Structures are given as structure tokens and as C-alpha cells.
Amino acid sequence: MLNINSLPKAVEKSRMILYADDAVLIYSATTPLELNKILQRDVNLISDWYTYNRLTLNVKKTKIMFFATTTGFPESVCQEDRR
């Protein structure tokens, strides 16, 4: 039996909140570069956790949301990468 409660222990810097079948990563950064670096690392660790537990992450249901102060990151940081 899989214990989903171990999933938040997979991340290093972010805070993870679990609710029912949803998970939320929270991290506060001062620069877009820092935000990208930390979240990418933790998402990679979550992916490793899923692989280790023989699960798959439904990327179609995966979303990212940015919250910033009015003097926060420029709008371009929040746009999707369409490469």
C-alpha cells in the first residue's frame, strides 16, 4: 500500500500541501531565476517520487500559477513557454 503522505517529503525547498487527490507546491522567491531553479528542482524530485512508486503524473491536469506584488515579476514571467 502506498502512503501518499510521504510525497511532501520528496521536495527540498518548496512547501507542499495535500488535499484529497490534489497537491500544491508553494515557494516564495525574489527573482524569476530563483523561482524557476527551485521549482524545477522540486518538480524533478516529485517526478522521481512518482517513478519510484510506479505512478504517473497527469501533466494535462498540472497547472502553474504565479502570485506577485504589484512590483513583483514582470508579466512575461507568467506567460506560457510555447516552444
MIRO-924810 format. One record per atom (N, C-alpha, C): residue number from 1; residue in three letters; z negated, y, x. Coordinates in steps of 0.001 Angstrom, whole numbers, plus 500000, padded with zeros to 6 digits. Layout:
rec k = NUM, r = ALA, c3 = Z, c2 = Y, c1 = X
...
***
This chain:
rec k = 1, r = MET, c3 = 500000, c2 = 498828, c1 = 500830
rec k = 1, r = MET, c3 = 500000, c2 = 500000, c1 = 500000
rec k = 1, r = MET, c3 = 500000, c2 = 501248, c1 = 500883
rec k = 2, r = LEU, c3 = 500821, c2 = 502208, c1 = 500521
rec k = 2, r = LEU, c3 = 500972, c2 = 503443, c1 = 501275
rec k = 2, r = LEU, c3 = 499964, c2 = 504483, c1 = 500804
rec k = 3, r = ASN, c3 = 499315, c2 = 505121, c1 = 501748
rec k = 3, r = ASN, c3 = 498377, c2 = 506183, c1 = 501424
rec k = 3, r = ASN, c3 = 499047, c2 = 507526, c1 = 501693
rec k = 4, r = ILE, c3 = 499557, c2 = 508168, c1 = 500644
rec k = 4, r = ILE, c3 = 500263, c2 = 509444, c1 = 500777
rec k = 4, r = ILE, c3 = 499350, c2 = 510547, c1 = 501311
rec k = 5, r = ASN, c3 = 498043, c2 = 510354, c1 = 501180
rec k = 5, r = ASN, c3 = 497107, c2 = 511365, c1 = 501654
rec k = 5, r = ASN, c3 = 497149, c2 = 511546, c1 = 503172
rec k = 6, r = SER, c3 = 497786, c2 = 510629, c1 = 503881
rec k = 6, r = SER, c3 = 497915, c2 = 510779, c1 = 505332
rec k = 6, r = SER, c3 = 499080, c2 = 511688, c1 = 505713
rec k = 7, r = LEU, c3 = 499944, c2 = 512022, c1 = 504764
rec k = 7, r = LEU, c3 = 501103, c2 = 512871, c1 = 505067
rec k = 7, r = LEU, c3 = 500713, c2 = 514228, c1 = 505651
rec k = 8, r = PRO, c3 = 499726, c2 = 514952, c1 = 505118
rec k = 8, r = PRO, c3 = 499376, c2 = 516246, c1 = 505717
rec k = 8, r = PRO, c3 = 498924, c2 = 516149, c1 = 507178
rec k = 9, r = LYS, c3 = 498468, c2 = 514994, c1 = 507602
rec k = 9, r = LYS, c3 = 498051, c2 = 514822, c1 = 508994
rec k = 9, r = LYS, c3 = 499248, c2 = 514735, c1 = 509933
rec k = 10, r = ALA, c3 = 500438, c2 = 514577, c1 = 509370
rec k = 10, r = ALA, c3 = 501647, c2 = 514465, c1 = 510186
rec k = 10, r = ALA, c3 = 502073, c2 = 515805, c1 = 510781
rec k = 11, r = VAL, c3 = 501689, c2 = 516909, c1 = 510146
rec k = 11, r = VAL, c3 = 502110, c2 = 518224, c1 = 510639
rec k = 11, r = VAL, c3 = 501106, c2 = 518749, c1 = 511657
rec k = 12, r = GLU, c3 = 501588, c2 = 519614, c1 = 512543
rec k = 12, r = GLU, c3 = 500737, c2 = 520140, c1 = 513608
rec k = 12, r = GLU, c3 = 500238, c2 = 521553, c1 = 513338
rec k = 13, r = LYS, c3 = 501113, c2 = 522424, c1 = 512898
rec k = 13, r = LYS, c3 = 500766, c2 = 523840, c1 = 512765
rec k = 13, r = LYS, c3 = 500677, c2 = 524308, c1 = 511313
rec k = 14, r = SER, c3 = 501520, c2 = 523768, c1 = 510466
rec k = 14, r = SER, c3 = 501551, c2 = 524178, c1 = 509067
rec k = 14, r = SER, c3 = 500392, c2 = 523581, c1 = 508292
rec k = 15, r = ARG, c3 = 500128, c2 = 524180, c1 = 507161
rec k = 15, r = ARG, c3 = 499165, c2 = 523612, c1 = 506224
rec k = 15, r = ARG, c3 = 499985, c2 = 522947, c1 = 505128
rec k = 16, r = MET, c3 = 499617, c2 = 521740, c1 = 504761
rec k = 16, r = MET, c3 = 500340, c2 = 521034, c1 = 503712
rec k = 16, r = MET, c3 = 499426, c2 = 520844, c1 = 502512
rec k = 17, r = ILE, c3 = 499983, c2 = 521128, c1 = 501343
rec k = 17, r = ILE, c3 = 499273, c2 = 520914, c1 = 500088
rec k = 17, r = ILE, c3 = 500048, c2 = 519874, c1 = 499295
rec k = 18, r = LEU, c3 = 499349, c2 = 518852, c1 = 498826
rec k = 18, r = LEU, c3 = 499953, c2 = 517815, c1 = 497991
rec k = 18, r = LEU, c3 = 499519, c2 = 518017, c1 = 496548
rec k = 19, r = TYR, c3 = 500465, c2 = 517857, c1 = 495629
rec k = 19, r = TYR, c3 = 500159, c2 = 517905, c1 = 494210
rec k = 19, r = TYR, c3 = 501108, c2 = 516946, c1 = 493500
rec k = 20, r = ALA, c3 = 500534, c2 = 515908, c1 = 492904
rec k = 20, r = ALA, c3 = 501337, c2 = 514856, c1 = 492249
rec k = 20, r = ALA, c3 = 502356, c2 = 514331, c1 = 493254
rec k = 21, r = ASP, c3 = 503658, c2 = 514467, c1 = 492949
rec k = 21, r = ASP, c3 = 504670, c2 = 513969, c1 = 493887
rec k = 21, r = ASP, c3 = 505334, c2 = 515098, c1 = 494670
rec k = 22, r = ASP, c3 = 504680, c2 = 516249, c1 = 494734
rec k = 22, r = ASP, c3 = 505204, c2 = 517392, c1 = 495481
rec k = 22, r = ASP, c3 = 504353, c2 = 517670, c1 = 496712
rec k = 23, r = ALA, c3 = 504995, c2 = 518237, c1 = 497716
rec k = 23, r = ALA, c3 = 504292, c2 = 518668, c1 = 498926
rec k = 23, r = ALA, c3 = 504784, c2 = 520065, c1 = 499277
rec k = 24, r = VAL, c3 = 503876, c2 = 520902, c1 = 499734
rec k = 24, r = VAL, c3 = 504207, c2 = 522271, c1 = 500120
rec k = 24, r = VAL, c3 = 503710, c2 = 522501, c1 = 501540
rec k = 25, r = LEU, c3 = 504592, c2 = 523062, c1 = 502373
rec k = 25, r = LEU, c3 = 504210, c2 = 523470, c1 = 503725
rec k = 25, r = LEU, c3 = 503974, c2 = 524968, c1 = 503722
rec k = 26, r = ILE, c3 = 502886, c2 = 525401, c1 = 504337
rec k = 26, r = ILE, c3 = 502566, c2 = 526818, c1 = 504403
rec k = 26, r = ILE, c3 = 502339, c2 = 527194, c1 = 505864
rec k = 27, r = TYR, c3 = 503002, c2 = 528277, c1 = 506276
rec k = 27, r = TYR, c3 = 502799, c2 = 528792, c1 = 507618
rec k = 27, r = TYR, c3 = 503050, c2 = 530292, c1 = 507612
rec k = 28, r = SER, c3 = 502245, c2 = 531023, c1 = 508309
rec k = 28, r = SER, c3 = 502401, c2 = 532461, c1 = 508425
rec k = 28, r = SER, c3 = 502825, c2 = 532797, c1 = 509852
rec k = 29, r = ALA, c3 = 503873, c2 = 533596, c1 = 509977
rec k = 29, r = ALA, c3 = 504397, c2 = 533937, c1 = 511296
rec k = 29, r = ALA, c3 = 504658, c2 = 535433, c1 = 511383
rec k = 30, r = THR, c3 = 504733, c2 = 535920, c1 = 512589
rec k = 30, r = THR, c3 = 505025, c2 = 537338, c1 = 512784
rec k = 30, r = THR, c3 = 506488, c2 = 537600, c1 = 513111
rec k = 31, r = THR, c3 = 507226, c2 = 536556, c1 = 513504
rec k = 31, r = THR, c3 = 508654, c2 = 536712, c1 = 513793
rec k = 31, r = THR, c3 = 509438, c2 = 535566, c1 = 513162
rec k = 32, r = PRO, c3 = 510710, c2 = 535803, c1 = 512827
rec k = 32, r = PRO, c3 = 511542, c2 = 534719, c1 = 512299
rec k = 32, r = PRO, c3 = 511683, c2 = 533561, c1 = 513289
rec k = 33, r = LEU, c3 = 511741, c2 = 533867, c1 = 514576
rec k = 33, r = LEU, c3 = 511871, c2 = 532834, c1 = 515596
rec k = 33, r = LEU, c3 = 510659, c2 = 531908, c1 = 515589
rec k = 34, r = GLU, c3 = 509469, c2 = 532494, c1 = 515524
rec k = 34, r = GLU, c3 = 508243, c2 = 531694, c1 = 515465
rec k = 34, r = GLU, c3 = 508226, c2 = 530833, c1 = 514208
rec k = 35, r = LEU, c3 = 508581, c2 = 531430, c1 = 513077
rec k = 35, r = LEU, c3 = 508598, c2 = 530702, c1 = 511811
rec k = 35, r = LEU, c3 = 509544, c2 = 529507, c1 = 511883
rec k = 36, r = ASN, c3 = 510747, c2 = 529745, c1 = 512374
rec k = 36, r = ASN, c3 = 511734, c2 = 528676, c1 = 512486
rec k = 36, r = ASN, c3 = 511251, c2 = 527565, c1 = 513413
rec k = 37, r = LYS, c3 = 510716, c2 = 527936, c1 = 514557
rec k = 37, r = LYS, c3 = 510262, c2 = 526953, c1 = 515550
rec k = 37, r = LYS, c3 = 509159, c2 = 526054, c1 = 514984
rec k = 38, r = ILE, c3 = 508148, c2 = 526664, c1 = 514378
rec k = 38, r = ILE, c3 = 507014, c2 = 525902, c1 = 513858
rec k = 38, r = ILE, c3 = 507416, c2 = 525037, c1 = 512679
rec k = 39, r = LEU, c3 = 508124, c2 = 525619, c1 = 511721
rec k = 39, r = LEU, c3 = 508501, c2 = 524834, c1 = 510539
rec k = 39, r = LEU, c3 = 509475, c2 = 523714, c1 = 510881
rec k = 40, r = GLN, c3 = 510410, c2 = 523972, c1 = 511798
rec k = 40, r = GLN, c3 = 511344, c2 = 522909, c1 = 512186
rec k = 40, r = GLN, c3 = 510607, c2 = 521758, c1 = 512839
rec k = 41, r = ARG, c3 = 509654, c2 = 522071, c1 = 513698
rec k = 41, r = ARG, c3 = 508856, c2 = 521024, c1 = 514356
rec k = 41, r = ARG, c3 = 508087, c2 = 520203, c1 = 513316
rec k = 42, r = ASP, c3 = 507441, c2 = 520877, c1 = 512380
rec k = 42, r = ASP, c3 = 506664, c2 = 520153, c1 = 511380
rec k = 42, r = ASP, c3 = 507549, c2 = 519366, c1 = 510414
rec k = 43, r = VAL, c3 = 508708, c2 = 519895, c1 = 510071
rec k = 43, r = VAL, c3 = 509640, c2 = 519140, c1 = 509224
rec k = 43, r = VAL, c3 = 510120, c2 = 517891, c1 = 509959
rec k = 44, r = ASN, c3 = 510360, c2 = 518005, c1 = 511253
rec k = 44, r = ASN, c3 = 510744, c2 = 516829, c1 = 512045
rec k = 44, r = ASN, c3 = 509622, c2 = 515784, c1 = 512049
rec k = 45, r = LEU, c3 = 508382, c2 = 516239, c1 = 512151
rec k = 45, r = LEU, c3 = 507242, c2 = 515318, c1 = 512125
rec k = 45, r = LEU, c3 = 507102, c2 = 514649, c1 = 510758
rec k = 46, r = ILE, c3 = 507365, c2 = 515389, c1 = 509700
rec k = 46, r = ILE, c3 = 507342, c2 = 514812, c1 = 508353
rec k = 46, r = ILE, c3 = 508444, c2 = 513766, c1 = 508224
rec k = 47, r = SER, c3 = 509614, c2 = 514071, c1 = 508744
rec k = 47, r = SER, c3 = 510722, c2 = 513113, c1 = 508727
rec k = 47, r = SER, c3 = 510341, c2 = 511831, c1 = 509471
rec k = 48, r = ASP, c3 = 509674, c2 = 511987, c1 = 510605
rec k = 48, r = ASP, c3 = 509202, c2 = 510817, c1 = 511358
rec k = 48, r = ASP, c3 = 508205, c2 = 510004, c1 = 510529
rec k = 49, r = TRP, c3 = 507312, c2 = 510704, c1 = 509819
rec k = 49, r = TRP, c3 = 506318, c2 = 510026, c1 = 508967
rec k = 49, r = TRP, c3 = 507024, c2 = 509222, c1 = 507877
rec k = 50, r = TYR, c3 = 508041, c2 = 509827, c1 = 507255
rec k = 50, r = TYR, c3 = 508809, c2 = 509124, c1 = 506219
rec k = 50, r = TYR, c3 = 509497, c2 = 507889, c1 = 506803
rec k = 51, r = THR, c3 = 510111, c2 = 508041, c1 = 507956
rec k = 51, r = THR, c3 = 510800, c2 = 506917, c1 = 508601
rec k = 51, r = THR, c3 = 509819, c2 = 505801, c1 = 508928
rec k = 52, r = TYR, c3 = 508686, c2 = 506159, c1 = 509515
rec k = 52, r = TYR, c3 = 507666, c2 = 505170, c1 = 509872
rec k = 52, r = TYR, c3 = 507186, c2 = 504396, c1 = 508644
rec k = 53, r = ASN, c3 = 507080, c2 = 505076, c1 = 507523
rec k = 53, r = ASN, c3 = 506602, c2 = 504453, c1 = 506287
rec k = 53, r = ASN, c3 = 507726, c2 = 503910, c1 = 505406
rec k = 54, r = ARG, c3 = 508926, c2 = 503849, c1 = 505988
rec k = 54, r = ARG, c3 = 510108, c2 = 503292, c1 = 505311
rec k = 54, r = ARG, c3 = 510404, c2 = 503987, c1 = 503985
rec k = 55, r = LEU, c3 = 510319, c2 = 505296, c1 = 504025
rec k = 55, r = LEU, c3 = 510621, c2 = 506120, c1 = 502859
rec k = 55, r = LEU, c3 = 511785, c2 = 507040, c1 = 503187
rec k = 56, r = THR, c3 = 512366, c2 = 507624, c1 = 502165
rec k = 56, r = THR, c3 = 513421, c2 = 508614, c1 = 502376
rec k = 56, r = THR, c3 = 513026, c2 = 509912, c1 = 501682
rec k = 57, r = LEU, c3 = 513388, c2 = 511008, c1 = 502293
rec k = 57, r = LEU, c3 = 513128, c2 = 512327, c1 = 501747
rec k = 57, r = LEU, c3 = 514354, c2 = 512747, c1 = 500946
rec k = 58, r = ASN, c3 = 514146, c2 = 513155, c1 = 499713
rec k = 58, r = ASN, c3 = 515255, c2 = 513586, c1 = 498873
rec k = 58, r = ASN, c3 = 515590, c2 = 515036, c1 = 499211
rec k = 59, r = VAL, c3 = 516575, c2 = 515216, c1 = 500079
rec k = 59, r = VAL, c3 = 516920, c2 = 516563, c1 = 500534
rec k = 59, r = VAL, c3 = 517503, c2 = 517416, c1 = 499414
rec k = 60, r = LYS, c3 = 518033, c2 = 516800, c1 = 498376
rec k = 60, r = LYS, c3 = 518564, c2 = 517560, c1 = 497237
rec k = 60, r = LYS, c3 = 517441, c2 = 518251, c1 = 496464
rec k = 61, r = LYS, c3 = 516240, c2 = 517728, c1 = 496579
rec k = 61, r = LYS, c3 = 515091, c2 = 518331, c1 = 495896
rec k = 61, r = LYS, c3 = 514244, c2 = 519181, c1 = 496834
rec k = 62, r = THR, c3 = 514670, c2 = 519302, c1 = 498076
rec k = 62, r = THR, c3 = 513912, c2 = 520058, c1 = 499072
rec k = 62, r = THR, c3 = 514354, c2 = 521515, c1 = 499048
rec k = 63, r = LYS, c3 = 513395, c2 = 522405, c1 = 498946
rec k = 63, r = LYS, c3 = 513675, c2 = 523847, c1 = 498872
rec k = 63, r = LYS, c3 = 512865, c2 = 524584, c1 = 499925
rec k = 64, r = ILE, c3 = 513329, c2 = 525779, c1 = 500282
rec k = 64, r = ILE, c3 = 512576, c2 = 526649, c1 = 501185
rec k = 64, r = ILE, c3 = 512447, c2 = 528005, c1 = 500507
rec k = 65, r = MET, c3 = 511278, c2 = 528587, c1 = 500655
rec k = 65, r = MET, c3 = 511002, c2 = 529886, c1 = 500059
rec k = 65, r = MET, c3 = 510278, c2 = 530750, c1 = 501085
rec k = 66, r = PHE, c3 = 510706, c2 = 531975, c1 = 501223
rec k = 66, r = PHE, c3 = 510050, c2 = 532910, c1 = 502124
rec k = 66, r = PHE, c3 = 509323, c2 = 533973, c1 = 501304
rec k = 67, r = PHE, c3 = 508138, c2 = 534313, c1 = 501743
rec k = 67, r = PHE, c3 = 507406, c2 = 535436, c1 = 501177
rec k = 67, r = PHE, c3 = 507112, c2 = 536378, c1 = 502331
rec k = 68, r = ALA, c3 = 507341, c2 = 537664, c1 = 502115
rec k = 68, r = ALA, c3 = 507105, c2 = 538632, c1 = 503182
rec k = 68, r = ALA, c3 = 506591, c2 = 539930, c1 = 502597
rec k = 69, r = THR, c3 = 505963, c2 = 540704, c1 = 503451
rec k = 69, r = THR, c3 = 505568, c2 = 542052, c1 = 503047
rec k = 69, r = THR, c3 = 506827, c2 = 542905, c1 = 502962
rec k = 70, r = THR, c3 = 506713, c2 = 544081, c1 = 502447
rec k = 70, r = THR, c3 = 507892, c2 = 544955, c1 = 502358
rec k = 70, r = THR, c3 = 508415, c2 = 545325, c1 = 503738
rec k = 71, r = THR, c3 = 507582, c2 = 545200, c1 = 504745
rec k = 71, r = THR, c3 = 508022, c2 = 545472, c1 = 506117
rec k = 71, r = THR, c3 = 508250, c2 = 544170, c1 = 506883
rec k = 72, r = GLY, c3 = 508335, c2 = 543051, c1 = 506151
rec k = 72, r = GLY, c3 = 508471, c2 = 541733, c1 = 506763
rec k = 72, r = GLY, c3 = 509860, c2 = 541468, c1 = 507288
rec k = 73, r = PHE, c3 = 510250, c2 = 540233, c1 = 507294
rec k = 73, r = PHE, c3 = 511520, c2 = 539801, c1 = 507851
rec k = 73, r = PHE, c3 = 512704, c2 = 540411, c1 = 507106
rec k = 74, r = PRO, c3 = 513787, c2 = 540666, c1 = 507813
rec k = 74, r = PRO, c3 = 514977, c2 = 541190, c1 = 507147
rec k = 74, r = PRO, c3 = 515538, c2 = 540166, c1 = 506153
rec k = 75, r = GLU, c3 = 516274, c2 = 540663, c1 = 505179
rec k = 75, r = GLU, c3 = 516815, c2 = 539807, c1 = 504123
rec k = 75, r = GLU, c3 = 517686, c2 = 538684, c1 = 504672
rec k = 76, r = SER, c3 = 518365, c2 = 538925, c1 = 505779
rec k = 76, r = SER, c3 = 519250, c2 = 537912, c1 = 506355
rec k = 76, r = SER, c3 = 518511, c2 = 536633, c1 = 506754
rec k = 77, r = VAL, c3 = 517214, c2 = 536730, c1 = 507019
rec k = 77, r = VAL, c3 = 516417, c2 = 535552, c1 = 507377
rec k = 77, r = VAL, c3 = 516337, c2 = 534588, c1 = 506210
rec k = 78, r = CYS, c3 = 516389, c2 = 535133, c1 = 505010
rec k = 78, r = CYS, c3 = 516182, c2 = 534326, c1 = 503807
rec k = 78, r = CYS, c3 = 517473, c2 = 533743, c1 = 503253
rec k = 79, r = GLN, c3 = 518612, c2 = 534084, c1 = 503835
rec k = 79, r = GLN, c3 = 519877, c2 = 533572, c1 = 503328
rec k = 79, r = GLN, c3 = 520122, c2 = 532165, c1 = 503856
rec k = 80, r = GLU, c3 = 520821, c2 = 531370, c1 = 503047
rec k = 80, r = GLU, c3 = 521142, c2 = 530001, c1 = 503454
rec k = 80, r = GLU, c3 = 522119, c2 = 530003, c1 = 504609
rec k = 81, r = ASP, c3 = 521960, c2 = 529025, c1 = 505475
rec k = 81, r = ASP, c3 = 522906, c2 = 528803, c1 = 506554
rec k = 81, r = ASP, c3 = 524051, c2 = 527998, c1 = 505965
rec k = 82, r = ARG, c3 = 525225, c2 = 528558, c1 = 505866
rec k = 82, r = ARG, c3 = 526353, c2 = 527899, c1 = 505188
rec k = 82, r = ARG, c3 = 527370, c2 = 527333, c1 = 506165
rec k = 83, r = ARG, c3 = 526915, c2 = 526941, c1 = 507355
rec k = 83, r = ARG, c3 = 527842, c2 = 526365, c1 = 508336
rec k = 83, r = ARG, c3 = 528326, c2 = 525023, c1 = 507927
***
